[in-house]
Amino acid sequence: MTAPMVPAWAIQAIVQAGQRMDARGWVPATAGNLSVRLADGRIAITRSGTHKGFLDAAAIMVVNAEGAPEVAGDRPSAETGLHCQLYRLFPLAGAVLHGHSVPATVLSMAVTDPMLSVAGYELLKAFEGQSTHAATLTLPLFDNDQDITRLAAIAEPHLPACRLGYLIRGHGAYVWGPDMPTTLARLEGLEFLLACELERRKLQ
């Protein structure tokens, strides 16, 4: 079977986002995964085991809405099911990003509550619906699980009310949005807030 063509815009969006995330230290080694939803509902996503700072067209493949590779033998990211879940639950989502930054990883392990709350930062205004620093950003926290189907089932009841992202303990953040630029900006804002919160807690 001939490999399906990944649109040039999708390749460019994923490659550039991967470079940005790598430059910020959010996707060490081969960690993380990136995807965009194509016009026909299929998903362009990074292959398993690819370094996100050195992506090219060959590192990106296509899966259907259920996460099945369009070419037998292709191996998408191990967490493709979580991307598919977000696209299913959020029909307007056009991109999903997952990183393994130090702040997201450490805070998700340190916080024992099921939610991580961040409040009082001016950058909160960067997020949709936030008009003041006097607000609170709340992120669900889910325990890490190598069984992605089970992890997705645990997360699903909480996701409809979650418009920004979520954290997996010891693992990192998932963020989505209508397109790659918006999603990348949300991830950048979230990572800044998590880094601030980590530093603040060190001083306590």
N, CA, C and O of each residue as an XYZ file, in Angstrom:
816
protein
N       0.843     -1.193      0.000
C       0.000      0.000      0.000
C       0.878      1.242      0.000
O       1.863      1.303      0.736
N       0.539      2.216     -0.803
C       1.290      3.464     -0.843
C       1.004      4.284      0.405
O      -0.147      4.429      0.818
N       2.071      4.819      1.001
C       1.895      5.625      2.204
C       1.075      6.862      1.888
O       1.342      7.528      0.887
N       0.077      7.195      2.716
C      -0.744      8.374      2.468
C       0.091      9.640      2.579
O       0.986      9.744      3.417
N      -0.218     10.588      1.725
C       0.509     11.849      1.716
C       0.084     12.701      2.906
O      -1.105     12.919      3.135
N       1.062     13.176      3.653
C       0.783     14.119      4.733
C       0.871     15.516      4.137
O       1.902     15.860      3.558
N      -0.174     16.336      4.257
C      -0.146     17.677      3.669
C       1.062     18.477      4.145
O       1.503     18.344      5.287
N       1.586     19.307      3.251
C       2.779     20.096      3.568
C       2.551     21.001      4.770
O       3.452     21.194      5.587
N       1.335     21.563      4.882
C       1.074     22.469      6.008
C       1.140     21.729      7.337
O       1.592     22.279      8.342
N       0.683     20.467      7.335
C       0.698     19.675      8.563
C       2.131     19.327      8.961
O       2.494     19.394     10.135
N       2.936     18.957      7.973
C       4.347     18.667      8.241
C       5.032     19.895      8.817
O       5.739     19.809      9.821
N       4.817     21.041      8.174
C       5.458     22.273      8.633
C       5.031     22.620     10.058
O       5.863     22.990     10.888
N       3.740     22.501     10.338
C       3.230     22.845     11.668
C       3.844     21.959     12.745
O       4.253     22.449     13.798
N       3.909     20.663     12.485
C       4.441     19.727     13.472
C       5.946     19.892     13.631
O       6.456     19.891     14.752
N       6.659     20.033     12.521
C       8.118     20.194     12.579
C       8.492     21.452     13.355
O       9.358     21.411     14.229
N       7.842     22.567     13.038
C       8.171     23.823     13.714
C       7.817     23.778     15.196
O       8.564     24.293     16.029
N       6.691     23.169     15.528
C       6.314     23.044     16.939
C       7.306     22.156     17.684
O       7.673     22.447     18.823
N       7.737     21.074     17.039
C       8.725     20.195     17.660
C      10.032     20.908     17.938
O      10.640     20.722     18.992
N      10.463     21.725     16.988
C      11.696     22.488     17.178
C      11.567     23.466     18.337
O      12.486     23.621     19.141
N      10.420     24.119     18.413
C      10.182     25.076     19.494
C      10.172     24.370     20.852
O      10.786     24.843     21.808
N       9.480     23.251     20.928
C       9.401     22.509     22.180
C      10.767     21.963     22.587
O      11.111     21.962     23.769
N      11.537     21.501     21.616
C      12.870     20.989     21.905
C      13.784     22.098     22.414
O      14.549     21.894     23.356
N      13.705     23.275     21.789
C      14.547     24.398     22.196
C      14.259     24.819     23.631
O      15.139     25.325     24.326
N      13.023     24.607     24.067
C      12.642     24.971     25.437
C      12.884     23.841     26.443
O      12.644     24.014     27.638
N      13.351     22.706     25.973
C      13.621     21.594     26.876
C      12.396     20.830     27.313
O      12.406     20.190     28.365
N      11.340     20.886     26.524
C      10.085     20.244     26.912
C       9.946     18.826     26.374
O       9.029     18.107     26.773
N      10.842     18.405     25.471
C      10.729     17.072     24.866
C      12.103     16.397     24.820
O      12.630     16.163     23.732
N      12.692     16.082     25.971
C      14.025     15.482     25.981
C      14.045     14.097     25.350
O      13.047     13.376     25.346
N      15.225     13.745     24.811
C      15.397     12.444     24.154
C      14.325     12.284     23.070
O      14.222     13.129     22.180
N      13.535     11.225     23.133
C      12.458     11.047     22.143
C      11.084     11.230     22.784
O      10.082     10.733     22.270
N      11.043     11.944     23.905
C       9.784     12.139     24.631
C       8.834     13.045     23.861
O       9.237     13.782     22.961
N       7.559     12.972     24.239
C       6.547     13.865     23.685
C       5.927     13.354     22.403
O       6.447     12.440     21.762
N       4.807     13.957     22.040
C       4.160     13.661     20.768
C       3.332     14.850     20.331
O       2.825     15.609     21.157
N       3.201     15.004     19.021
C       2.538     16.162     18.431
C       1.617     15.688     17.322
O       1.938     14.737     16.609
N       0.467     16.350     17.172
C      -0.444     15.970     16.095
C      -1.283     17.152     15.638
O      -1.438     18.142     16.353
N      -1.818     17.028     14.437
C      -2.820     17.955     13.923
C      -3.924     17.134     13.279
O      -3.687     16.034     12.778
N      -5.136     17.683     13.299
C      -6.260     17.027     12.636
C      -6.352     17.543     11.210
O      -6.337     18.751     10.975
N      -6.449     16.623     10.265
C      -6.560     16.987      8.860
C      -8.013     17.290      8.505
O      -8.927     16.986      9.271
N      -8.212     17.888      7.345
C      -9.544     18.340      6.942
C     -10.545     17.193      6.841
O     -11.742     17.393      7.045
N     -10.060     15.994      6.527
C     -10.964     14.850      6.368
C     -11.162     14.064      7.662
O     -11.785     13.003      7.650
N     -10.638     14.575      8.777
C     -10.827     13.920     10.058
C      -9.712     12.976     10.461
O      -9.655     12.540     11.611
N      -8.821     12.652      9.526
C      -7.666     11.840      9.890
C      -6.698     12.683     10.725
O      -6.868     13.896     10.847
N      -5.703     12.044     11.285
C      -4.771     12.719     12.186
C      -3.344     12.494     11.707
O      -2.935     11.356     11.474
N      -2.590     13.572     11.560
C      -1.153     13.486     11.289
C      -0.442     13.566     12.628
O      -0.649     14.515     13.384
N       0.396     12.577     12.932
C       1.005     12.477     14.260
C       2.443     11.991     14.151
O       2.803     11.307     13.193
N       3.251     12.341     15.123
C       4.645     11.915     15.125
C       4.744     10.405     15.341
O       3.962      9.809     16.081
N       5.727      9.811     14.674
C       5.976      8.386     14.843
C       6.614      8.114     16.203
O       7.217      9.002     16.804
N       6.478      6.905     16.670
C       7.102      6.494     17.917
C       8.618      6.544     17.788
O       9.172      6.156     16.760
N       9.293      7.028     18.845
C      10.743      6.996     18.888
C      11.451      8.091     18.133
O      12.662      8.003     17.928
N      10.741      9.125     17.710
C      11.375     10.210     16.961
C      11.761     11.353     17.895
O      11.022     11.682     18.823
N      12.918     11.953     17.643
C      13.343     13.117     18.420
C      12.606     14.333     17.881
O      12.668     14.627     16.687
N      11.913     15.034     18.758
C      11.026     16.103     18.305
C      11.766     17.361     17.854
O      11.166     18.242     17.239
N      13.057     17.452     18.152
C      13.824     18.587     17.667
C      14.363     18.398     16.271
O      14.870     19.341     15.664
N      14.257     17.168     15.746
C      14.823     16.861     14.434
C      13.801     16.173     13.536
O      14.148     15.284     12.758
N      12.563     16.582     13.645
C      11.505     15.975     12.840
C      11.634     16.360     11.375
O      12.121     17.438     11.034
N      11.183     15.449     10.515
C      11.040     15.737      9.094
C       9.795     15.003      8.611
O       9.073     14.407      9.411
N       9.543     15.046      7.315
C       8.326     14.434      6.780
C       8.251     12.945      7.097
O       7.165     12.413      7.329
N       9.399     12.271      7.109
C       9.415     10.834      7.358
C       9.060     10.489      8.798
O       8.716      9.344      9.091
N       9.140     11.463      9.697
C       8.850     11.227     11.114
C       7.380     11.428     11.450
O       6.981     11.300     12.608
N       6.573     11.743     10.440
C       5.153     12.039     10.652
C       4.318     11.069      9.827
O       4.613     10.835      8.655
N       3.292     10.514     10.426
C       2.452      9.536      9.750
C       0.984      9.887      9.943
O       0.645     10.833     10.654
N       0.120      9.114      9.300
C      -1.319      9.370      9.354
C      -2.030      8.187     10.005
O      -1.760      7.027      9.692
N      -2.951      8.513     10.925
C      -3.829      7.503     11.513
C      -5.269      7.942     11.296
O      -5.540      9.112     11.027
N      -6.191      6.989     11.416
C      -7.596      7.370     11.311
C      -8.081      7.905     12.654
O      -7.302      8.005     13.602
N      -9.344      8.244     12.737
C      -9.877      8.876     13.947
C      -9.822      7.963     15.163
O      -9.907      8.435     16.297
N      -9.680      6.660     14.940
C      -9.569      5.704     16.042
C      -8.119      5.396     16.385
O      -7.852      4.642     17.321
N      -7.181      5.969     15.640
C      -5.768      5.772     15.932
C      -5.093      4.663     15.160
O      -3.916      4.380     15.385
N      -5.820      4.025     14.247
C      -5.226      2.940     13.467
C      -4.370      3.500     12.338
O      -4.829      4.377     11.606
N      -3.137      3.017     12.174
C      -2.277      3.498     11.085
C      -2.902      3.215      9.730
O      -3.523      2.171      9.530
N      -2.737      4.140      8.806
C      -3.271      3.938      7.464
C      -2.415      2.969      6.667
O      -2.866      2.417      5.664
N      -1.186      2.762      7.108
C      -0.300      1.796      6.464
C       0.057      0.724      7.483
O       0.592      1.036      8.547
N      -0.230     -0.526      7.172
C       0.067     -1.620      8.083
C       1.551     -1.628      8.420
O       2.405     -1.512      7.541
N       1.840     -1.766      9.707
C       3.230     -1.802     10.141
C       3.761     -0.473     10.619
O       4.774     -0.425     11.317
N       3.087      0.624     10.250
C       3.495      1.933     10.764
C       3.272      1.965     12.278
O       2.318      1.378     12.789
N       4.154      2.650     12.975
C       4.074      2.680     14.441
C       3.947      4.117     14.925
O       4.942      4.838     15.009
N       2.724      4.537     15.245
C       2.538      5.899     15.760
C       2.982      5.991     17.206
O       3.336      4.986     17.823
N       2.962      7.187     17.739
C       3.272      7.397     19.148
C       2.449      6.460     20.020
O       1.295      6.159     19.717
N       3.064      6.005     21.111
C       2.375      5.082     22.016
C       1.116      5.695     22.609
O       0.208      4.974     23.024
N       1.057      7.025     22.649
C      -0.082      7.702     23.269
C      -1.055      8.276     22.246
O      -1.791      9.218     22.539
N      -1.052      7.709     21.058
C      -1.960      8.168     20.011
C      -3.410      8.150     20.481
O      -4.196      9.021     20.108
N      -3.763      7.167     21.292
C      -5.137      7.068     21.776
C      -5.591      8.287     22.558
O      -6.770      8.640     22.522
N      -4.670      8.939     23.267
C      -5.029     10.146     24.015
C      -5.286     11.311     23.071
O      -6.152     12.144     23.339
N      -4.547     11.379     21.973
C      -4.801     12.403     20.959
C      -6.176     12.174     20.334
O      -6.968     13.107     20.198
N      -6.452     10.929     19.958
C      -7.744     10.611     19.337
C      -8.898     10.945     20.277
O      -9.935     11.445     19.840
N      -8.722     10.673     21.541
C      -9.757     10.978     22.525
C     -10.060     12.468     22.551
O     -11.227     12.859     22.574
N      -9.029     13.305     22.547
C      -9.230     14.755     22.597
C      -9.907     15.265     21.333
O     -10.777     16.133     21.411
N      -9.529     14.746     20.179
C     -10.182     15.169     18.934
C     -11.650     14.747     18.917
O     -12.498     15.449     18.365
N     -11.945     13.598     19.524
C     -13.338     13.131     19.572
C     -14.178     13.989     20.520
O     -15.315     14.343     20.207
N     -13.613     14.316     21.668
C     -14.363     15.077     22.671
C     -14.467     16.555     22.347
O     -15.418     17.217     22.762
N     -13.502     17.076     21.610
C     -13.467     18.503     21.279
C     -13.457     18.657     19.761
O     -12.388     18.716     19.154
N     -14.640     18.721     19.140
C     -14.729     18.765     17.675
C     -13.984     19.929     17.035
O     -13.613     19.847     15.864
N     -13.756     21.009     17.775
C     -13.052     22.159     17.213
C     -11.545     22.076     17.415
O     -10.812     22.939     16.932
N     -11.076     21.065     18.110
C      -9.632     20.913     18.317
C      -8.949     20.583     16.999
O      -9.388     19.704     16.257
N      -7.869     21.300     16.719
C      -7.124     21.059     15.489
C      -5.702     20.615     15.720
O      -5.017     20.219     14.777
N      -5.239     20.673     16.971
C      -3.869     20.264     17.292
C      -3.798     19.815     18.742
O      -4.537     20.302     19.597
N      -2.893     18.873     19.003
C      -2.639     18.377     20.358
C      -1.132     18.302     20.556
O      -0.410     17.819     19.684
N      -0.658     18.779     21.703
C       0.765     18.732     22.039
C       0.949     18.080     23.402
O       0.176     18.309     24.332
N       1.986     17.268     23.497
C       2.325     16.627     24.771
C       3.820     16.738     24.998
O       4.615     16.310     24.162
N       4.204     17.318     26.136
C       5.612     17.467     26.461
C       5.952     16.879     27.814
O       5.070     16.537     28.602
N       7.258     16.765     28.072
C       7.772     16.197     29.316
C       8.697     17.203     29.989
O       9.852     16.880     30.268
N       8.223     18.395     30.252
C       9.078     19.405     30.869
C       9.374     19.056     32.323
O       8.645     18.286     32.948
N      10.448     19.629     32.850
C      10.784     19.413     34.260
C       9.686     19.949     35.185
O       9.256     19.221     36.080
N       9.209     21.199     35.008
C       8.167     21.690     35.919
C       6.899     20.839     35.904
O       6.352     20.521     36.960
N       6.429     20.468     34.707
C       5.209     19.662     34.625
C       5.409     18.299     35.269
O       4.521     17.787     35.950
N       6.574     17.719     35.050
C       6.854     16.395     35.598
C       6.975     16.439     37.116
O       6.378     15.617     37.811
N       7.746     17.396     37.633
C       7.987     17.468     39.078
C       6.724     17.871     39.838
O       6.378     17.246     40.840
N       6.037     18.908     39.366
C       4.833     19.356     40.066
C       3.758     18.275     40.077
O       3.045     18.108     41.067
N       3.646     17.553     38.984
C       2.618     16.515     38.924
C       2.893     15.393     39.918
O       1.972     14.695     40.343
N       4.163     15.219     40.289
C       4.516     14.222     41.303
C       4.367     14.780     42.715
O       4.011     14.054     43.643
N       4.642     16.079     42.870
C       4.630     16.685     44.203
C       3.223     16.957     44.718
O       2.972     16.901     45.922
N       2.305     17.251     43.797
C       0.931     17.580     44.190
C       0.135     16.287     44.367
O       0.021     15.486     43.439
N      -0.406     16.094     45.551
C      -1.155     14.867     45.822
C      -2.646     15.010     45.540
O      -3.358     14.011     45.435
N      -3.119     16.244     45.416
C      -4.527     16.480     45.106
C      -4.831     16.075     43.665
O      -3.911     15.964     42.856
N      -6.092     15.854     43.331
C      -6.453     15.500     41.955
C      -6.427     16.683     40.998
O      -6.600     16.509     39.792
N      -6.211     17.888     41.528
C      -6.131     19.091     40.710
C      -4.910     19.908     41.122
O      -4.518     19.918     42.289
N      -4.316     20.592     40.145
C      -3.257     21.552     40.415
C      -3.801     22.937     40.107
O      -4.221     23.205     38.982
N      -3.797     23.816     41.098
C      -4.317     25.169     40.927
C      -3.172     26.171     40.906
O      -2.255     26.104     41.724
N      -3.240     27.103     39.956
C      -2.247     28.168     39.825
C      -3.011     29.482     39.797
O      -3.930     29.642     38.994
N      -2.643     30.433     40.669
C      -3.411     31.673     40.789
C      -2.498     32.872     40.977
O      -1.384     32.752     41.488
N      -2.993     34.044     40.550
C      -2.337     35.304     40.841
C      -1.329     35.794     39.827
O      -0.803     36.897     39.972
N      -1.045     35.006     38.804
C      -0.035     35.389     37.821
C      -0.648     36.215     36.688
O      -1.744     35.912     36.217
N       0.052     37.242     36.260
C      -0.426     38.087     35.164
C      -0.642     37.287     33.886
O      -1.553     37.579     33.112
N       0.193     36.282     33.665
C       0.095     35.515     32.422
C      -1.181     34.686     32.332
O      -1.491     34.149     31.269
N      -1.916     34.576     33.414
C      -3.213     33.905     33.334
C      -4.107     34.561     32.292
O      -4.978     33.911     31.713
N      -3.887     35.858     32.056
C      -4.704     36.589     31.081
C      -4.440     36.137     29.652
O      -5.176     36.509     28.738
N      -3.401     35.341     29.452
C      -3.106     34.837     28.111
C      -4.068     33.727     27.696
O      -4.139     33.369     26.520
N      -4.802     33.188     28.655
C      -5.684     32.072     28.354
C      -7.111     32.539     28.114
O      -7.595     33.478     28.747
N      -7.758     31.874     27.202
C      -9.120     32.226     26.807
C     -10.052     32.249     28.016
O     -10.077     31.318     28.821
N     -10.815     33.331     28.122
C     -11.768     33.457     29.210
C     -11.213     34.077     30.471
O     -11.960     34.332     31.415
N      -9.898     34.327     30.504
C      -9.281     34.942     31.681
C      -9.009     36.413     31.387
O      -8.291     36.732     30.439
N      -9.570     37.299     32.181
C      -9.412     38.737     31.941
C      -8.635     39.446     33.040
O      -8.430     40.658     32.976
N      -8.201     38.693     34.051
C      -7.497     39.312     35.166
C      -6.509     38.325     35.773
O      -6.657     37.110     35.647
N      -5.499     38.878     36.435
C      -4.556     38.021     37.152
C      -5.219     37.392     38.377
O      -4.762     36.369     38.888
N      -6.299     38.018     38.837
C      -7.011     37.525     40.021
C      -7.922     36.371     39.624
O      -9.142     36.437     39.774
N      -7.306     35.328     39.120
C      -8.048     34.166     38.641
C      -7.245     32.917     38.990
O      -6.091     33.000     39.409
N      -7.863     31.784     38.814
C      -7.206     30.516     39.124
C      -7.282     29.588     37.921
O      -8.352     29.389     37.345
N      -6.153     29.028     37.549
C      -6.090     28.021     36.501
C      -6.022     26.659     37.173
O      -5.120     26.404     37.971
N      -6.962     25.790     36.858
C      -7.014     24.473     37.483
C      -6.802     23.388     36.438
O      -7.476     23.359     35.408
N      -5.859     22.497     36.718
C      -5.529     21.411     35.796
C      -5.773     20.066     36.469
O      -5.287     19.840     37.577
N      -6.512     19.173     35.827
C      -6.666     17.827     36.379
C      -5.329     17.087     36.367
O      -4.496     17.295     35.485
N      -5.144     16.231     37.352
C      -3.958     15.378     37.456
C      -4.392     13.922     37.423
O      -5.239     13.500     38.210
N      -3.806     13.154     36.508
C      -4.129     11.734     36.400
C      -2.870     10.912     36.639
O      -1.779     11.300     36.221
N      -3.024      9.778     37.311
C      -1.884      8.897     37.532
C      -1.406      8.314     36.207
O      -2.209      7.992     35.332
N      -0.107      8.187     36.073
C       0.466      7.614     34.865
C       0.076      6.138     34.740
O      -0.087      5.446     35.745
N      -0.068      5.677     33.531
C      -0.462      4.292     33.279
C       0.032      3.903     31.894
O      -0.246      4.606     30.923
N       0.756      2.801     31.786
C       1.229      2.346     30.484
C       0.092      1.775     29.633
O       0.237      1.606     28.422
N      -1.029      1.484     30.275
C      -2.221      1.044     29.543
C      -2.989      2.303     29.131
O      -3.750      2.861     29.922
N      -2.783      2.741     27.893
C      -3.349      4.009     27.431
C      -4.871      3.952     27.375
O      -5.536      4.951     27.649
N      -5.424      2.812     27.029
C      -6.881      2.675     26.992
C      -7.474      2.888     28.384
O      -8.498      3.555     28.532
N      -6.838      2.327     29.386
C      -7.311      2.493     30.761
C      -7.137      3.936     31.225
O      -8.029      4.492     31.866
N      -5.990      4.549     30.902
C      -5.750      5.941     31.272
C      -6.793      6.850     30.639
O      -7.325      7.746     31.295
N      -7.085      6.620     29.363
C      -8.081      7.436     28.666
C      -9.454      7.298     29.314
O     -10.186      8.280     29.437
N      -9.803      6.089     29.724
C     -11.109      5.859     30.349
C     -11.217      6.588     31.685
O     -12.280      7.107     32.025
N     -10.128      6.630     32.439
C     -10.127      7.341     33.719
C     -10.242      8.843     33.501
O     -10.944      9.532     34.241
N      -9.555      9.345     32.487
C      -9.539     10.789     32.230
C     -10.843     11.297     31.628
O     -11.246     12.430     31.889
N     -11.499     10.476     30.833
C     -12.617     10.955     30.007
C     -13.716     11.701     30.764
O     -14.151     12.746     30.281
N     -14.190     11.230     31.917
C     -15.273     11.966     32.590
C     -14.892     13.389     32.985
O     -15.763     14.240     33.162
N     -13.609     13.646     33.122
C     -13.151     14.963     33.583
C     -12.848     15.929     32.436
O     -12.730     17.135     32.657
N     -12.723     15.415     31.232
C     -12.226     16.239     30.133
C     -13.227     17.241     29.564
O     -12.809     18.333     29.177
N     -14.525     16.938     29.489
C     -15.441     17.923     28.903
C     -15.400     19.287     29.575
O     -15.630     20.302     28.918
N     -15.112     19.331     30.867
C     -15.053     20.607     31.583
C     -13.659     21.219     31.562
O     -13.443     22.299     32.111
N     -12.717     20.535     30.933
C     -11.322     20.981     30.913
C     -11.019     21.573     29.547
O     -10.945     20.846     28.557
N     -10.841     22.889     29.485
C     -10.679     23.566     28.205
C      -9.238     23.906     27.865
O      -8.964     24.418     26.780
N      -8.320     23.631     28.770
C      -6.932     24.000     28.496
C      -6.015     22.793     28.348
O      -5.333     22.650     27.333
N      -5.998     21.946     29.332
C      -5.078     20.816     29.291
C      -5.170     20.001     30.559
O      -6.029     20.245     31.407
N      -4.274     19.021     30.689
C      -4.205     18.229     31.906
C      -2.787     17.715     32.086
O      -1.968     17.777     31.169
N      -2.506     17.204     33.286
C      -1.191     16.672     33.618
C      -1.297     15.189     33.945
O      -2.282     14.735     34.527
N      -0.267     14.446     33.561
C      -0.121     13.046     33.954
C       1.057     12.979     34.918
O       2.134     13.503     34.631
N       0.852     12.341     36.047
C       1.874     12.343     37.091
C       3.196     11.730     36.608
O       3.226     10.644     36.028
N       4.278     12.456     36.864
C       5.597     11.987     36.484
C       5.813     11.913     34.994
O       6.756     11.271     34.530
N       4.957     12.558     34.246
C       4.934     12.365     32.792
C       4.927     13.694     32.049
O       5.816     13.943     31.235
N       3.958     14.540     32.306
C       3.945     15.827     31.623
C       2.552     16.321     31.313
O       1.561     15.845     31.866
N       2.499     17.295     30.407
C       1.256     18.011     30.112
C       0.701     17.654     28.742
O       1.444     17.372     27.802
N      -0.631     17.675     28.651
C      -1.345     17.597     27.370
C      -2.114     18.894     27.184
O      -2.828     19.340     28.082
N      -1.964     19.491     26.019
C      -2.650     20.743     25.691
C      -3.207     20.618     24.283
O      -2.593     19.977     23.430
N      -4.361     21.221     24.029
C      -4.966     21.193     22.701
C      -5.566     22.551     22.385
O      -5.735     23.389     23.270
N      -5.889     22.762     21.105
C      -6.470     24.024     20.679
C      -6.957     23.937     19.250
O      -6.829     22.889     18.617
N      -7.517     25.026     18.725
C      -8.112     24.997     17.387
C      -7.101     24.856     16.259
O      -7.443     24.392     15.171
N      -5.860     25.252     16.512
C      -4.813     25.143     15.501
C      -3.473     25.062     16.216
O      -3.395     25.229     17.433
N      -2.411     24.803     15.441
C      -1.112     24.623     16.074
C      -0.576     25.894     16.736
O      -0.071     25.811     17.856
N      -0.664     27.077     16.092
C      -0.155     28.275     16.772
C      -0.829     28.532     18.120
O      -0.159     28.869     19.097
N      -2.148     28.374     18.174
C      -2.867     28.586     19.433
C      -2.475     27.545     20.471
O      -2.273     27.869     21.641
N      -2.371     26.301     20.038
C      -2.015     25.224     20.966
C      -0.607     25.408     21.504
O      -0.359     25.195     22.691
N       0.317     25.803     20.634
C       1.692     26.031     21.073
C       1.767     27.200     22.048
O       2.518     27.152     23.022
N       0.986     28.252     21.786
C       0.957     29.398     22.702
C       0.384     28.988     24.055
O       0.859     29.445     25.095
N      -0.631     28.132     24.049
C      -1.207     27.657     25.311
C      -0.190     26.825     26.087
O      -0.062     26.957     27.305
N       0.526     25.972     25.369
C       1.538     25.165     26.039
C       2.640     26.050     26.615
O       3.099     25.828     27.736
N       3.058     27.041     25.853
C       4.107     27.941     26.324
C       3.652     28.700     27.574
O       4.410     28.838     28.534
N       2.417     29.186     27.553
C       1.889     29.879     28.719
C       1.780     28.956     29.917
O       2.134     29.334     31.034
N       1.289     27.746     29.686
C       1.148     26.786     30.775
C       2.503     26.430     31.369
O       2.658     26.380     32.589
N       3.489     26.183     30.500
C       4.814     25.814     30.995
C       5.442     26.948     31.799
O       6.137     26.697     32.783
N       5.204     28.190     31.389
C       5.710     29.330     32.158
C       5.091     29.347     33.550
O       5.793     29.522     34.546
N       3.783     29.165     33.614
C       3.098     29.172     34.906
C       3.559     28.019     35.794
O       3.727     28.192     37.001
N       3.761     26.851     35.202
C       4.232     25.712     35.984
C       5.644     25.948     36.502
O       5.968     25.579     37.631
N       6.489     26.569     35.668
C       7.852     26.883     36.101
C       7.836     27.887     37.246
O       8.591     27.750     38.209
N       6.969     28.905     37.142
C       6.836     29.884     38.228
C       6.362     29.213     39.509
O       6.875     29.488     40.593
N       5.388     28.340     39.373
C       4.840     27.673     40.551
C       5.884     26.770     41.205
O       5.950     26.680     42.431
N       6.689     26.108     40.395
C       7.742     25.257     40.945
C       8.759     26.091     41.715
O       9.171     25.713     42.812
N       9.163     27.224     41.144
C      10.122     28.096     41.825
C       9.521     28.673     43.111
O      10.205     28.768     44.131
N       8.251     29.054     43.060
C       7.592     29.612     44.245
C       7.590     28.609     45.389
O       7.833     28.962     46.542
N       7.313     27.354     45.053
C       7.244     26.332     46.095
C       8.622     26.027     46.681
O       8.726     25.608     47.834
N       9.669     26.234     45.901
C      11.022     26.036     46.432
C      11.338     27.043     47.533
O      12.131     26.763     48.432
N      10.709     28.223     47.456
C      10.992     29.294     48.410
C      10.199     29.168     49.703
O      10.480     29.861     50.681
N       9.228     28.300     49.708
C       8.371     28.173     50.890
C       9.066     27.399     52.018
O       8.482     27.204     53.083
